[in-house]
């Protein structure tokens, strides 16, 4: 039986976290730079632990106003410190909540830039692994993120997105473009079943990009996030895919 993890971004003020934590198997918790704060992190991680959901650090650029979606160019040493600071905070808050940090997933513009730039991705991952060497690194499948993680030889989870459209190079369609974000739960569910069954990312053009699929993401700040999570999980389980943590 095929198995897949279902993850969602959390602690970002969207208000869906409690409901999502009853459906997903991994939580990517904002570390205070693009969203969240210590109290939100503590509450989100406590709820995740209570629901048996795996804890992840979700570091982003220092961009509260833009929700971490503004591209910022940083030299490697500053970028590494940015990651260390956020992962260290997440690890401490996870411990205080009675859990342990399990994975890392980059957020927003930071993630998109790392998906295009292998050296940048490697800087981020080396910094995170320096804080906690056994972290599972969630990578945007079939991008520079995946290549960087594989060079490091760390534990890797290959991720696809339920609520985002793809370009032919496996990067995400820019949010400024029509159709970049998928709001229809039925469509999101159907395309996840198709991608998991085919073992491939399906771009908007119809192009297939073969990839291993370990985890599926949906964005907690999408208004339909809870409905999408329910629909995706039900559709996968309906075709015999086991939804379980990493």
C-alpha positions in Angstrom: 0.0 0.0 0.0 1.3 3.5 -0.9 1.8 5.9 2.0 2.0 9.7 2.0 2.3 12.4 4.7 -0.1 15.3 4.6 1.4 18.6 5.9 0.1 22.1 6.4 1.7 25.5 7.3 0.7 26.6 10.8 1.0 29.3 13.3 0.5 32.0 10.7 -2.7 33.6 12.1 -5.1 32.0 9.6 -7.4 30.6 12.3 -7.6 27.1 10.8 -4.9 25.4 12.8 -7.0 23.5 15.3 -9.2 22.0 12.6 -6.3 21.2 10.3 -4.5 19.5 13.1 -7.3 16.9 13.3 -6.7 16.0 9.6 -3.0 16.5 8.7 0.0 14.4 9.9 2.7 17.1 9.8 2.7 20.8 10.9 5.1 23.3 9.6 5.2 26.0 12.3 6.0 29.6 11.5 9.0 30.8 13.5 8.1 34.4 14.0 9.9 36.1 11.0 7.2 35.9 8.3 4.3 35.2 10.8 3.7 34.0 14.3 5.3 34.8 17.6 6.4 32.8 20.7 2.9 32.5 22.1 1.5 31.3 18.8 4.3 28.9 18.3 3.7 27.4 21.8 0.0 27.1 21.3 0.3 25.6 17.8 3.0 23.0 18.9 1.0 22.0 22.0 -2.1 21.3 19.8 0.1 19.4 17.3 1.5 17.2 20.1 -2.0 16.6 21.5 -3.1 15.4 18.0 -0.1 13.3 17.3 1.0 15.5 14.5 4.8 15.7 13.6 6.4 19.1 14.3 8.4 21.0 11.7 10.2 24.4 11.6 8.9 26.7 8.9 11.5 29.5 8.6 11.0 32.4 6.3 12.4 35.8 5.5 12.0 38.7 8.0 8.9 40.0 6.2 5.8 40.2 8.4 4.2 42.8 6.2 4.5 40.7 3.1 4.0 37.4 4.8 7.5 36.2 3.8 6.6 36.4 0.1 9.0 39.2 -0.8 12.3 38.1 -2.3 15.3 39.2 -0.2 18.9 38.7 -1.3 21.2 37.9 1.7 24.8 36.8 1.8 25.3 33.2 2.8 26.5 33.9 6.3 23.4 36.0 7.1 21.1 33.5 5.5 22.6 30.7 7.6 22.1 32.7 10.8 18.6 33.5 9.8 17.9 29.8 9.5 19.8 28.8 12.7 17.9 31.4 14.7 14.5 30.2 13.6 15.2 26.5 13.8 16.7 26.9 17.3 13.5 28.7 18.4 11.3 26.0 16.9 13.4 23.2 18.6 13.1 24.9 22.0 9.4 25.5 21.7 8.8 21.9 20.5 10.6 20.6 23.6 8.6 22.9 25.8 5.4 21.5 24.3 6.4 18.0 25.1 7.5 17.1 21.5 10.6 17.2 19.4 11.2 18.9 16.1 11.1 16.3 13.3 11.4 18.3 10.0 12.3 21.5 8.3 10.4 23.2 5.5 11.3 26.6 4.0 8.6 29.2 3.6 7.5 31.5 0.8 10.0 33.5 -1.2 12.8 31.8 0.7 11.6 28.4 -0.5 11.0 29.6 -4.0 14.5 31.1 -4.3 16.0 27.9 -2.9 14.1 25.9 -5.4 15.9 27.8 -8.2 19.4 28.1 -6.5 21.1 24.9 -5.2 23.8 26.8 -3.4 21.2 28.8 -1.5 19.2 25.7 -0.6 22.4 24.0 0.6 23.2 27.0 2.8 19.8 26.8 4.4 19.9 23.0 5.0 23.4 22.9 6.4 22.5 25.7 8.9 19.4 23.8 10.0 21.2 20.4 10.3 23.9 22.2 12.3 21.2 22.9 14.9 19.6 19.4 14.7 21.4 16.8 12.6 18.5 14.3 12.4 16.0 16.7 10.9 14.1 15.5 7.8 14.4 18.1 5.1 11.2 18.7 3.2 12.1 19.6 -0.4 10.1 20.9 -3.3 10.4 17.7 -5.4 12.4 17.8 -8.6 13.9 21.3 -7.9 17.3 22.6 -6.7 16.1 22.0 -3.2 16.1 18.3 -3.8 19.5 18.3 -5.4 21.0 20.3 -2.5 19.6 17.9 0.1 20.8 14.8 -1.7 24.3 16.2 -1.8 24.2 16.6 2.0 23.1 13.0 2.4 20.4 13.9 5.0 16.9 12.5 5.4 14.7 13.9 2.7 11.0 14.1 2.2 9.9 14.9 -1.4 6.9 17.3 -1.3 4.2 18.2 -3.8 1.4 20.8 -3.4 -2.3 20.2 -3.3 -3.3 23.9 -3.7 -0.7 25.3 -6.1 -0.2 25.1 -9.8 3.1 24.0 -11.4 5.4 25.2 -14.1 7.1 22.8 -16.5 10.3 22.9 -14.4 8.5 21.8 -11.2 8.5 25.2 -9.6 5.3 26.8 -8.5 3.3 29.2 -10.7 3.8 32.8 -9.4 1.0 33.8 -7.0 0.5 36.9 -9.1 -0.7 34.8 -12.1 -4.3 33.6 -12.5 -4.8 30.0 -11.4 -1.6 29.9 -9.3 -3.6 29.0 -6.1 -6.2 26.2 -6.3 -9.3 26.9 -4.2 -11.6 24.0 -5.3 -11.3 21.1 -2.8 -12.5 18.6 -5.4 -10.0 19.7 -7.9 -7.2 19.6 -5.4 -8.1 16.1 -4.3 -8.4 14.7 -7.8 -5.0 16.1 -8.9 -3.3 14.7 -5.8 -4.7 11.2 -6.5 -3.6 11.5 -10.1 -0.1 12.7 -9.2 0.4 10.0 -6.5 -0.8 7.3 -8.8 1.5 8.4 -11.6 4.4 9.2 -9.4 4.8 12.5 -11.1 4.1 16.3 -10.8 1.6 17.4 -13.4 2.3 20.9 -14.7 -0.4 23.2 -15.9 0.7 22.4 -19.5 0.0 18.7 -18.8 3.7 17.9 -18.7 4.6 15.0 -16.4 7.7 15.4 -14.1 8.5 11.9 -12.6 9.3 12.2 -8.8 9.1 10.3 -5.6 6.2 11.7 -3.4 6.6 11.5 0.3 4.4 14.4 1.5 1.6 16.6 0.2 1.3 20.3 1.4 -1.6 22.6 1.6 -1.3 26.2 2.8 -3.0 26.9 6.1 -3.7 30.5 5.1 -5.8 29.5 2.1 -9.5 30.2 3.0 -10.5 26.7 1.9 -7.6 25.0 3.7 -9.7 22.7 6.0 -12.0 21.7 3.2 -9.0 21.0 0.9 -7.3 18.9 3.6 -10.4 16.8 4.2 -11.0 16.3 0.5 -7.4 15.3 -0.2 -7.2 12.9 2.7 -10.5 11.3 1.9 -9.7 10.9 -1.8 -6.3 9.4 -1.2 -7.6 6.9 1.4 -10.4 6.1 -1.0 -7.9 4.8 -3.5 -6.0 2.8 -0.9 -3.2 5.3 -0.1 -2.3 5.3 3.6 -2.0 8.9 5.1 0.6 8.8 7.9 3.4 10.8 9.3 6.9 10.8 7.9 
